[in-house]
């Protein structure tokens, strides 16, 4: 009897070891590129994916950030400015040469610009669009053949600002509204290749996006002496640079991991730190729906709207 028990235990341990080995093999065989990986959300995503055994190509611009990323196990840093095509081409060559292929892409690199839309400089508007909108477009276009070959996943970091908007955040919100449309169109186009596309809308989490934006805005937008919004600009000066009160973006990284590797990824992930921000976002979506439906020949009744909502909710059930 003891011999049988020992044999059963040995078999169980062997099977467990085999499952662990298979899981580790599956992780190590999948490589992911993360743009904007030097800090904040991008760094957290890189750390989580690498800790889970995936190989991460971590894009960054500064040498000190590249060096720091290279010290993380399962991470290889790549010099990558999403506005420079020569660096994008070099990154593609680097990933191809490594021979791992590319299963996942996380378009995370992003910047913030704000200010009154009737006063904000055109070069600030161009800058935020170049990084936040054309960045994902350039990167995805460059790496799409590898992702299609792997039947992999593409995840783009948007923001609840892609649903919401408000005074003095127009340039950033415009860019994130564009990202929402980009992800929807891309998902429809790549479905035939078995490539899953997701978009993630974080709320307010700790990052350096406002700190970096604050330096630029302090020298330009916030320094304007002839602004028509003097009081509001002063308030913006006081708050734009500090996000230390916000939570670490662990929940955002978890959503990215789910989008990349779950058997049932979602197309859209709203990830917010509290009920209030969820209320803002869902409330705005409902407000726009009501405005679209109001007072025209083809308006739907309340009952019809509820029926449409129930149908949409049913479609989301697993």
Rosetta blueprint (number, residue, H / E / L):
1 X L
2 X H
3 X H
4 X H
5 X H
6 X H
7 X H
8 X H
9 X H
10 X H
11 X H
12 X H
13 X H
14 X H
15 X H
16 X H
17 X H
18 X H
19 X H
20 X H
21 X H
22 X H
23 X H
24 X H
25 X H
26 X H
27 X H
28 X H
29 X L
30 X L
31 X E
32 X E
33 X E
34 X E
35 X L
36 X L
37 X L
38 X L
39 X L
40 X H
41 X H
42 X H
43 X H
44 X H
45 X H
46 X H
47 X H
48 X H
49 X H
50 X H
51 X H
52 X L
53 X L
54 X L
55 X E
56 X E
57 X E
58 X E
59 X E
60 X E
61 X L
62 X L
63 X H
64 X H
65 X H
66 X H
67 X H
68 X H
69 X H
70 X H
71 X L
72 X L
73 X L
74 X L
75 X E
76 X E
77 X E
78 X E
79 X E
80 X L
81 X L
82 X L
83 X L
84 X L
85 X H
86 X H
87 X H
88 X H
89 X H
90 X H
91 X H
92 X H
93 X H
94 X H
95 X H
96 X H
97 X H
98 X H
99 X L
100 X L
101 X L
102 X L
103 X L
104 X E
105 X E
106 X E
107 X E
108 X L
109 X L
110 X L
111 X L
112 X L
113 X L
114 X L
115 X L
116 X L
117 X L
118 X L
119 X L
120 X L
121 X L
122 X H
123 X H
124 X H
125 X H
126 X H
127 X H
128 X H
129 X H
130 X H
131 X H
132 X H
133 X L
134 X H
135 X H
136 X H
137 X H
138 X H
139 X H
140 X H
141 X H
142 X H
143 X H
144 X H
145 X H
146 X H
147 X H
148 X H
149 X H
150 X H
151 X L
152 X L
153 X E
154 X E
155 X E
156 X E
157 X E
158 X L
159 X L
160 X H
161 X H
162 X H
163 X L
164 X L
165 X L
166 X L
167 X L
168 X L
169 X L
170 X H
171 X H
172 X H
173 X H
174 X H
175 X H
176 X H
177 X H
178 X H
179 X H
180 X H
181 X H
182 X H
183 X H
184 X H
185 X H
186 X H
187 X H
188 X H
189 X H
190 X H
191 X H
192 X H
193 X H
194 X L
195 X L
196 X E
197 X E
198 X E
199 X E
200 X E
201 X E
202 X E
203 X L
204 X L
205 X E
206 X L
207 X L
208 X L
209 X H
210 X H
211 X H
212 X H
213 X H
214 X H
215 X H
216 X H
217 X H
218 X H
219 X H
220 X L
221 X H
222 X H
223 X H
224 X L
225 X L
226 X L
227 X L
228 X L
229 X L
230 X H
231 X H
232 X H
233 X H
234 X H
235 X H
236 X H
237 X H
238 X H
239 X H
240 X L
241 X L
242 X L
243 X L
244 X L
245 X L
246 X L
247 X E
248 X L
249 X L
250 X H
251 X H
252 X H
253 X H
254 X H
255 X H
256 X H
257 X H
258 X H
259 X H
260 X H
261 X H
262 X L
263 X L
264 X L
265 X L
266 X L
267 X L
268 X E
269 X E
270 X E
271 X E
272 X L
273 X L
274 X L
275 X H
276 X H
277 X H
278 X H
279 X H
280 X H
281 X H
282 X H
283 X H
284 X H
285 X H
286 X H
287 X H
288 X H
289 X H
290 X H
291 X H
292 X H
293 X H
294 X L
295 X L
296 X L
297 X L
298 X L
299 X L
300 X L
301 X L
302 X H
303 X H
304 X H
305 X H
306 X H
307 X H
308 X H
309 X H
310 X H
311 X H
312 X H
313 X H
314 X H
315 X H
316 X L
317 X L
318 X L
